Amino acid sequence: QVQLAESGGGLVQAGGSLRLSCAASGRTFNKKFMAWFRQAPGREREFVAQINWNDGETKYAISVMGRFTISRDNAENMYLQMNSLKPDDTAVYYCAAAPIDLYTYWGQGTQVTVSS
């Protein structure tokens, strides 16, 4: 029905940058929020950043504030610009969409590895 696909992950040295992208396919659906989450091995999934699809308001986890920027374009793709990357940022990053008030749709994830 609805598919989300992340891209842009990879291996980068500490202090480097990566730009993740998320694109939707399948049936059209209303978006209230879209967000990025991440999960490192042996750890719980955690919130990274969120964007209100209507007014563009953004929210960030404390751990990434000032380093990551979430955005969208006219084609309704979503992006996560990640700067000043740290080894602790190493995780699988997932994009998610909330048609109402819960994140119902999820991508398959893209691996981000930050070496020291």
N, CA and C atoms as a LAMMPS dump frame, in Angstrom:
ITEM: TIMESTEP
0
ITEM: NUMBER OF ATOMS
348
ITEM: BOX BOUNDS ff ff ff
-5.0000000000000000e+02 5.0000000000000000e+02
-5.0000000000000000e+02 5.0000000000000000e+02
-5.0000000000000000e+02 5.0000000000000000e+02
ITEM: ATOMS id mol type element x y z
1 1 1 N 0.829 -1.203 0
2 1 2 C 0 0 0
3 1 3 C 0.863 1.253 0
4 2 1 N 1.492 1.521 1.123
5 2 2 C 2.38 2.659 1.269
6 2 3 C 3.774 2.14 1.59
7 3 1 N 4.742 2.618 0.843
8 3 2 C 6.125 2.254 1.085
9 3 3 C 6.964 3.509 1.277
10 4 1 N 7.831 3.47 2.266
11 4 2 C 8.802 4.522 2.495
12 4 3 C 10.184 3.925 2.272
13 5 1 N 11.047 4.66 1.599
14 5 2 C 12.372 4.168 1.276
15 5 3 C 13.423 5.203 1.638
16 6 1 N 14.363 4.811 2.491
17 6 2 C 15.469 5.677 2.876
18 6 3 C 16.663 5.429 1.968
19 7 1 N 17.479 6.45 1.821
20 7 2 C 18.73 6.32 1.096
21 7 3 C 19.717 7.332 1.654
22 8 1 N 20.985 7.144 1.341
23 8 2 C 22.009 8.096 1.729
24 8 3 C 22.893 7.669 2.878
25 9 1 N 22.616 6.523 3.478
26 9 2 C 23.46 6.047 4.558
27 9 3 C 24.816 5.609 4.047
28 10 1 N 25.731 5.4 4.98
29 10 2 C 27.066 4.973 4.609
30 10 3 C 28.027 5.065 5.764
31 11 1 N 29.303 4.994 5.443
32 11 2 C 30.382 5.054 6.417
33 11 3 C 31.054 6.415 6.335
34 12 1 N 31.225 7.05 7.473
35 12 2 C 31.846 8.363 7.518
36 12 3 C 32.682 8.48 8.788
37 13 1 N 33.74 9.265 8.724
38 13 2 C 34.562 9.505 9.898
39 13 3 C 33.901 10.521 10.816
40 14 1 N 34.238 10.444 12.093
41 14 2 C 33.724 11.411 13.055
42 14 3 C 34.006 12.828 12.578
43 15 1 N 33.003 13.691 12.711
44 15 2 C 33.114 15.059 12.244
45 15 3 C 32.606 15.265 10.838
46 16 1 N 32.337 14.181 10.13
47 16 2 C 31.86 14.267 8.768
48 16 3 C 30.366 14.477 8.682
49 17 1 N 29.851 14.442 7.451
50 17 2 C 28.439 14.709 7.191
51 17 3 C 27.837 13.671 6.266
52 18 1 N 26.54 13.463 6.417
53 18 2 C 25.749 12.64 5.521
54 18 3 C 24.386 13.285 5.36
55 19 1 N 23.754 13.033 4.232
56 19 2 C 22.4 13.521 3.976
57 19 3 C 21.51 12.335 3.63
58 20 1 N 20.545 12.062 4.477
59 20 2 C 19.604 10.983 4.262
60 20 3 C 18.365 11.501 3.546
61 21 1 N 17.787 10.655 2.698
62 21 2 C 16.562 10.992 1.987
63 21 3 C 15.508 9.933 2.253
64 22 1 N 14.249 10.337 2.186
65 22 2 C 13.133 9.424 2.343
66 22 3 C 12.085 9.762 1.302
67 23 1 N 11.677 8.767 0.522
68 23 2 C 10.666 8.958 -0.505
69 23 3 C 9.528 7.963 -0.307
70 24 1 N 8.318 8.415 -0.574
71 24 2 C 7.134 7.572 -0.437
72 24 3 C 6.663 7.093 -1.8
73 25 1 N 6.115 5.888 -1.838
74 25 2 C 5.52 5.347 -3.047
75 25 3 C 4.251 4.594 -2.674
76 26 1 N 3.487 4.181 -3.697
77 26 2 C 2.231 3.517 -3.442
78 26 3 C 1.099 4.526 -3.371
79 27 1 N 0.061 4.163 -2.643
80 27 2 C -1.107 5.024 -2.583
81 27 3 C -0.821 6.337 -1.865
82 28 1 N -1.541 7.361 -2.276
83 28 2 C -1.425 8.657 -1.634
84 28 3 C -2.056 8.606 -0.247
85 29 1 N -1.406 9.244 0.689
86 29 2 C -1.942 9.301 2.037
87 29 3 C -1.657 10.671 2.631
88 30 1 N -2.541 11.084 3.509
89 30 2 C -2.344 12.357 4.185
90 30 3 C -1.249 12.228 5.226
91 31 1 N -0.436 13.247 5.309
92 31 2 C 0.654 13.269 6.284
93 31 3 C 0.408 14.377 7.293
94 32 1 N 0.478 14.035 8.547
95 32 2 C 0.447 15.016 9.604
96 32 3 C 1.861 15.319 10.077
97 33 1 N 2.612 14.27 10.338
98 33 2 C 4.009 14.385 10.717
99 33 3 C 4.829 13.362 9.952
100 34 1 N 6.066 13.694 9.682
101 34 2 C 7.054 12.709 9.283
102 34 3 C 8.274 12.884 10.171
103 35 1 N 9.004 11.809 10.358
104 35 2 C 10.088 11.851 11.324
105 35 3 C 11.186 10.868 10.965
106 36 1 N 12.316 11.062 11.604
107 36 2 C 13.431 10.134 11.559
108 36 3 C 13.627 9.522 12.934
109 37 1 N 13.811 8.209 12.959
110 37 2 C 14.167 7.466 14.156
111 37 3 C 15.455 6.703 13.876
112 38 1 N 16.086 6.222 14.924
113 38 2 C 17.276 5.401 14.731
114 38 3 C 17.344 4.324 15.8
115 39 1 N 18.038 3.245 15.468
116 39 2 C 18.213 2.153 16.409
117 39 3 C 19.612 1.571 16.261
118 40 1 N 20.344 1.59 17.351
119 40 2 C 21.67 0.993 17.397
120 40 3 C 21.557 -0.43 17.931
121 41 1 N 22.508 -1.306 17.596
122 41 2 C 22.465 -2.686 18.091
123 41 3 C 22.379 -2.74 19.608
124 42 1 N 21.451 -3.532 20.114
125 42 2 C 21.295 -3.693 21.545
126 42 3 C 20.608 -2.547 22.247
127 43 1 N 20.113 -1.576 21.501
128 43 2 C 19.448 -0.426 22.104
129 43 3 C 18.04 -0.278 21.547
130 44 1 N 17.216 0.446 22.278
131 44 2 C 15.855 0.71 21.841
132 44 3 C 15.849 1.754 20.731
133 45 1 N 14.834 1.695 19.901
134 45 2 C 14.649 2.708 18.887
135 45 3 C 14.424 4.063 19.545
136 46 1 N 15.047 5.104 19.014
137 46 2 C 14.908 6.42 19.593
138 46 3 C 14.527 7.457 18.541
139 47 1 N 13.819 8.458 18.992
140 47 2 C 13.411 9.568 18.158
141 47 3 C 14.601 10.447 17.826
142 48 1 N 14.652 10.925 16.593
143 48 2 C 15.727 11.804 16.154
144 48 3 C 15.204 13.192 15.805
145 49 1 N 14.25 13.266 14.876
146 49 2 C 13.736 14.555 14.418
147 49 3 C 12.362 14.372 13.798
148 50 1 N 11.558 15.415 13.852
149 50 2 C 10.194 15.381 13.348
150 50 3 C 9.867 16.683 12.63
151 51 1 N 9.051 16.601 11.583
152 51 2 C 8.586 17.791 10.893
153 51 3 C 7.075 17.731 10.73
154 52 1 N 6.407 18.82 11.073
155 52 2 C 4.978 18.952 10.824
156 52 3 C 4.79 19.207 9.338
157 53 1 N 4.039 18.338 8.667
158 53 2 C 3.938 18.41 7.218
159 53 3 C 3.162 19.617 6.738
160 54 1 N 2.352 20.197 7.599
161 54 2 C 1.521 21.329 7.206
162 54 3 C 2.195 22.673 7.422
163 55 1 N 2.779 22.885 8.575
164 55 2 C 3.366 24.186 8.872
165 55 3 C 4.889 24.184 8.927
166 56 1 N 5.507 23.02 8.794
167 56 2 C 6.957 22.939 8.757
168 56 3 C 7.646 23.001 10.101
169 57 1 N 6.895 23.034 11.183
170 57 2 C 7.509 23.063 12.509
171 57 3 C 8.349 21.818 12.726
172 58 1 N 9.522 22 13.293
173 58 2 C 10.438 20.889 13.515
174 58 3 C 10.733 20.698 14.99
175 59 1 N 11.065 19.467 15.35
176 59 2 C 11.494 19.118 16.695
177 59 3 C 12.669 18.166 16.58
178 60 1 N 13.569 18.25 17.556
179 60 2 C 14.768 17.435 17.534
180 60 3 C 15.038 16.815 18.888
181 61 1 N 15.651 15.649 18.868
182 61 2 C 16.181 15.083 20.089
183 61 3 C 17.336 15.95 20.57
184 62 1 N 17.487 16.039 21.885
185 62 2 C 18.555 16.848 22.458
186 62 3 C 19.919 16.433 21.913
187 63 1 N 20.106 15.147 21.698
188 63 2 C 21.396 14.632 21.284
189 63 3 C 21.833 15.091 19.896
190 64 1 N 20.883 15.562 19.068
191 64 2 C 21.23 15.958 17.707
192 64 3 C 20.986 17.432 17.433
193 65 1 N 20.444 18.159 18.382
194 65 2 C 20.157 19.579 18.18
195 65 3 C 21.427 20.345 17.82
196 66 1 N 21.312 21.184 16.81
197 66 2 C 22.45 21.96 16.348
198 66 3 C 23.321 21.238 15.348
199 67 1 N 23.12 19.933 15.187
200 67 2 C 23.93 19.148 14.255
201 67 3 C 23.11 18.593 13.092
202 68 1 N 21.86 18.208 13.356
203 68 2 C 20.993 17.617 12.336
204 68 3 C 19.905 18.603 11.937
205 69 1 N 19.479 18.537 10.673
206 69 2 C 18.4 19.364 10.176
207 69 3 C 17.434 18.509 9.362
208 70 1 N 16.159 18.521 9.738
209 70 2 C 15.134 17.811 8.995
210 70 3 C 14.439 18.796 8.06
211 71 1 N 14.103 18.349 6.862
212 71 2 C 13.472 19.233 5.888
213 71 3 C 12.65 18.432 4.894
214 72 1 N 11.876 19.142 4.096
215 72 2 C 11.1 18.527 3.02
216 72 3 C 11.17 19.413 1.782
217 73 1 N 10.839 18.856 0.611
218 73 2 C 10.854 19.629 -0.614
219 73 3 C 9.471 19.636 -1.251
220 74 1 N 9.363 20.277 -2.426
221 74 2 C 8.071 20.41 -3.094
222 74 3 C 7.538 19.085 -3.613
223 75 1 N 8.409 18.12 -3.806
224 75 2 C 8.001 16.785 -4.222
225 75 3 C 7.622 15.916 -3.034
226 76 1 N 7.621 16.495 -1.849
227 76 2 C 7.246 15.817 -0.61
228 76 3 C 8.211 14.714 -0.217
229 77 1 N 9.454 14.888 -0.586
230 77 2 C 10.507 14.043 -0.046
231 77 3 C 10.981 14.638 1.27
232 78 1 N 11.524 13.799 2.121
233 78 2 C 12.019 14.243 3.406
234 78 3 C 13.517 13.975 3.493
235 79 1 N 14.212 14.858 4.186
236 79 2 C 15.655 14.757 4.268
237 79 3 C 16.121 14.926 5.703
238 80 1 N 17.29 14.391 5.973
239 80 2 C 17.962 14.613 7.244
240 80 3 C 19.415 14.926 6.948
241 81 1 N 19.78 16.185 7.111
242 81 2 C 21.167 16.597 6.96
243 81 3 C 21.864 16.4 8.295
244 82 1 N 22.9 15.579 8.301
245 82 2 C 23.607 15.235 9.522
246 82 3 C 25.036 15.76 9.428
247 83 1 N 25.365 16.691 10.299
248 83 2 C 26.693 17.269 10.35
249 83 3 C 27.353 16.936 11.681
250 84 1 N 28.66 17.115 11.732
251 84 2 C 29.428 16.869 12.956
252 84 3 C 29.094 15.513 13.558
253 85 1 N 29.104 14.505 12.727
254 85 2 C 28.703 13.172 13.162
255 85 3 C 29.659 12.612 14.203
256 86 1 N 29.09 11.876 15.133
257 86 2 C 29.825 11.245 16.222
258 86 3 C 29.662 9.735 16.143
259 87 1 N 30.597 8.979 16.715
260 87 2 C 30.428 7.524 16.739
261 87 3 C 29.101 7.084 17.358
262 88 1 N 28.605 7.832 18.339
263 88 2 C 27.331 7.492 18.973
264 88 3 C 26.142 7.657 18.031
265 89 1 N 26.338 8.3 16.887
266 89 2 C 25.278 8.418 15.895
267 89 3 C 25.134 7.149 15.064
268 90 1 N 26.042 6.213 15.211
269 90 2 C 25.985 4.965 14.458
270 90 3 C 24.704 4.21 14.782
271 91 1 N 23.922 3.918 13.756
272 91 2 C 22.634 3.252 13.94
273 91 3 C 22.01 3.008 12.579
274 92 1 N 20.932 2.234 12.578
275 92 2 C 20.066 2.152 11.417
276 92 3 C 19.041 3.274 11.546
277 93 1 N 18.934 4.095 10.522
278 93 2 C 18.028 5.229 10.533
279 93 3 C 16.78 4.906 9.728
280 94 1 N 15.617 5.187 10.309
281 94 2 C 14.336 4.898 9.701
282 94 3 C 13.537 6.179 9.497
283 95 1 N 12.869 6.302 8.361
284 95 2 C 11.893 7.362 8.2
285 95 3 C 10.512 6.804 8.509
286 96 1 N 9.638 7.66 8.997
287 96 2 C 8.307 7.245 9.396
288 96 3 C 7.31 8.35 9.089
289 97 1 N 6.065 7.946 8.866
290 97 2 C 4.995 8.892 8.567
291 97 3 C 3.803 8.637 9.465
292 98 1 N 3.189 9.727 9.902
293 98 2 C 2.009 9.669 10.756
294 98 3 C 0.846 10.34 10.038
295 99 1 N -0.082 9.557 9.475
296 99 2 C -1.244 10.161 8.816
297 99 3 C -2.157 10.879 9.794
298 100 1 N -2.224 10.399 11.017
299 100 2 C -3.067 11.013 12.031
300 100 3 C -2.185 11.45 13.202
301 101 1 N -2.039 10.595 14.18
302 101 2 C -1.25 10.956 15.353
303 101 3 C -0.297 9.849 15.791
304 102 1 N -0.19 8.785 15.011
305 102 2 C 0.737 7.703 15.288
306 102 3 C 1.571 7.427 14.049
307 103 1 N 2.794 7.02 14.262
308 103 2 C 3.676 6.684 13.147
309 103 3 C 3.34 5.278 12.662
310 104 1 N 2.541 5.226 11.602
311 104 2 C 2.011 3.988 11.058
312 104 3 C 2.911 3.384 9.99
313 105 1 N 3.525 4.226 9.18
314 105 2 C 4.323 3.762 8.049
315 105 3 C 5.799 3.954 8.33
316 106 1 N 6.58 2.935 7.968
317 106 2 C 8.013 2.925 8.256
318 106 3 C 8.796 2.445 7.05
319 107 1 N 9.967 3 6.861
320 107 2 C 10.88 2.512 5.853
321 107 3 C 11.67 1.325 6.358
322 108 1 N 12.505 0.777 5.491
323 108 2 C 13.288 -0.409 5.833
324 108 3 C 14.573 -0.082 6.584
325 109 1 N 14.953 1.171 6.58
326 109 2 C 16.137 1.607 7.293
327 109 3 C 17.36 1.719 6.408
328 110 1 N 18.248 2.62 6.778
329 110 2 C 19.528 2.772 6.102
330 110 3 C 20.622 2.885 7.158
331 111 1 N 21.721 2.171 6.945
332 111 2 C 22.782 2.093 7.938
333 111 3 C 23.678 3.32 7.879
334 112 1 N 23.91 3.911 9.027
335 112 2 C 24.872 4.994 9.179
336 112 3 C 25.932 4.527 10.164
337 113 1 N 27.18 4.52 9.732
338 113 2 C 28.279 4.113 10.585
339 113 3 C 29.293 5.243 10.663
340 114 1 N 29.598 5.669 11.871
341 114 2 C 30.54 6.759 12.098
342 114 3 C 31.744 6.197 12.833
343 115 1 N 32.899 6.274 12.217
344 115 2 C 34.125 5.752 12.806
345 115 3 C 34.843 6.848 13.58
346 116 1 N 35.591 6.447 14.589
347 116 2 C 36.318 7.393 15.415
348 116 3 C 37.677 7.715 14.829
